[in-house]
């Protein structure tokens, strides 16, 4: 592994690594993932976070540096339309999950769209009541999860030949290196690097 840059922020480091990976350069973040993760770097004796962005091959350093220059000159846009993922879809709750109104004690189904108690009209926060009365685990099925990632698309990566170090760019996922003839498996190379 070869260090390309050092970062103090886990968020920026991971964004930079993803930027490189999305453009075919295998990259990972290694180092101390400490207090900055929870926003406490510099407080109460915490030491600074030291994170290295590394690539698998020295031959990819120039391409990685050029891509990182592009990454750092572009404004970092927050991905849009993610807020809805933070709200649970209460309609996914089972019919046996009920909540009691904090004001009058009336019982209601939690999977119905209640803004007020059906008995006394008290303003309700159904999510809060479910958590208080049943625990947060009950809500797990109410959130959209990202789909399972399928097979690793190693064909998109430029990786070095394990034998001679030549760039396996545009090569098949598995095969023989056009430089030295050694067998390679890009999936195995990339997985080994990402571990």
C-alpha positions in Angstrom: 0.0 0.0 0.0 1.2 3.5 -0.8 0.1 6.6 1.0 -1.3 9.4 -1.2 -2.6 11.8 1.4 -3.1 12.3 5.1 -6.4 13.5 6.5 -7.7 14.6 9.9 -11.3 14.1 9.1 -12.7 10.6 8.7 -15.6 12.0 6.6 -13.3 13.8 4.1 -10.9 10.9 3.9 -13.7 8.4 3.2 -15.2 10.7 0.6 -11.8 11.0 -1.1 -11.3 7.2 -1.1 -14.8 6.7 -2.6 -14.1 9.3 -5.2 -10.9 7.4 -6.2 -12.7 4.0 -6.2 -15.6 5.4 -8.3 -13.0 6.3 -10.9 -11.2 3.0 -11.0 -8.4 3.5 -8.5 -8.6 1.1 -5.5 -8.2 3.2 -2.4 -8.7 2.7 1.3 -8.5 4.8 4.5 -6.2 3.4 7.2 -5.0 4.8 10.5 -6.5 5.9 13.8 -10.2 6.3 13.6 -10.6 8.1 16.9 -12.3 11.1 18.4 -13.0 12.9 15.2 -15.5 10.2 14.4 -17.7 11.5 17.2 -16.6 15.1 16.8 -14.4 15.3 19.9 -11.0 15.8 18.3 -9.0 18.3 20.4 -11.2 18.1 23.5 -10.5 16.5 26.8 -7.1 15.2 26.0 -8.1 13.4 22.8 -5.3 13.2 20.3 -5.7 14.3 16.7 -7.0 11.7 14.2 -4.4 10.5 11.7 -5.8 8.9 8.6 -3.9 7.9 5.5 -5.5 7.5 2.1 -3.7 4.6 0.5 -3.7 3.0 -2.9 -2.6 -0.5 -4.0 0.1 0.4 -6.5 2.8 3.1 -6.7 2.1 3.1 -10.4 -1.4 4.6 -9.7 0.0 7.5 -7.6 0.0 10.1 -10.4 -3.6 9.2 -11.4 -4.7 9.3 -7.8 -3.0 12.7 -7.2 -4.7 14.2 -10.2 -8.1 12.8 -9.2 -7.6 14.1 -5.6 -6.8 17.5 -7.0 -10.1 17.4 -8.8 -11.9 16.1 -5.7 -10.5 18.9 -3.5 -11.3 21.7 -6.0 -15.0 20.6 -6.4 -17.5 21.7 -3.9 -18.6 18.8 -1.7 -22.3 18.4 -2.4 -24.5 16.7 0.1 -26.5 13.9 -1.6 -30.0 15.1 -2.0 -33.3 13.6 -0.9 -31.9 11.6 2.0 -34.0 13.1 4.7 -37.0 10.8 4.1 -34.7 7.9 5.0 -34.5 9.2 8.6 -38.3 9.0 9.1 -39.7 5.5 9.9 -42.5 4.2 7.8 -44.9 3.4 10.6 -47.3 1.6 8.2 -44.8 -1.3 8.2 -45.4 -2.0 11.9 -47.4 -5.1 12.8 -51.0 -4.6 13.9 -50.2 -5.9 17.3 -48.0 -2.9 18.1 -50.1 -0.4 20.1 -49.3 2.8 22.0 -51.1 4.4 24.9 -51.8 8.2 24.9 -49.7 9.9 27.6 -52.6 12.2 28.5 -55.6 9.8 28.7 -54.2 6.3 28.4 -56.3 5.4 25.3 -54.8 2.6 23.3 -54.2 3.1 19.5 -52.5 1.1 16.8 -49.0 2.5 16.2 -49.1 1.8 12.4 -51.9 4.3 11.8 -51.2 7.9 10.9 -52.2 9.5 14.3 -51.2 13.1 15.0 -53.6 13.4 17.8 -55.2 11.0 20.3 -58.4 9.6 18.9 -60.0 9.9 22.4 -58.8 13.2 23.9 -57.2 15.1 21.0 -53.8 15.3 22.7 -50.9 15.9 20.2 -48.9 12.7 19.8 -45.5 11.7 18.7 -46.1 8.1 17.7 -42.5 7.3 17.1 -41.5 8.6 20.5 -44.3 6.6 22.1 -43.3 3.4 20.4 -39.7 3.8 21.5 -40.8 4.6 25.1 -43.3 1.7 25.3 -41.7 -1.0 23.1 -38.0 0.0 22.7 -36.2 1.2 19.5 -35.8 -2.3 18.0 -39.5 -2.4 17.1 -38.8 0.3 14.6 -36.1 -1.5 12.7 -38.5 -2.8 10.0 -39.8 0.7 9.5 -36.7 2.1 7.9 -35.6 1.7 4.3 -32.4 -0.1 4.0 -30.0 0.2 1.1 -30.1 -2.9 -1.1 -27.6 -5.6 -0.5 -24.5 -5.0 -2.6 -24.0 -7.7 -5.1 -20.8 -9.0 -6.6 -17.8 -6.8 -6.4 -17.4 -5.1 -9.8 -13.6 -5.6 -9.9 -13.6 -5.0 -13.7 -13.8 -1.3 -13.1 -10.6 -1.2 -11.1 -7.1 -0.6 -12.3 -5.0 -3.0 -10.2 -1.4 -4.1 -10.5 -0.4 -7.6 -11.7 0.6 -9.6 -8.6 3.7 -10.8 -10.4 5.1 -7.9 -12.4 3.1 -4.9 -11.2 1.9 -3.9 -14.6 -1.5 -2.1 -14.6 -4.4 -4.5 -15.3 -6.5 -1.8 -16.9 -9.3 -2.8 -19.2 -8.3 -6.4 -18.7 -10.9 -9.1 -17.8 -11.7 -9.8 -14.2 -9.7 -13.1 -14.4 -7.1 -14.0 -16.9 -3.4 -13.7 -17.8 -1.4 -10.5 -17.5 -0.6 -9.2 -21.0 2.8 -8.1 -19.6 4.2 -11.2 -18.0 1.6 -13.9 -18.6 0.9 -14.6 -14.9 -2.6 -15.6 -13.8 -4.6 -12.9 -12.0 -8.0 -12.4 -10.3 -9.0 -8.8 -9.9 -11.7 -9.6 -7.3 -9.1 -11.4 -5.1 -6.7 -8.5 -5.5 -9.3 -5.8 -4.7 -10.8 -7.8 -1.8 -7.3 -8.3 -0.3 -6.6 -4.6 -0.6 -9.9 -3.6 1.0 -9.5 -5.9 4.0 
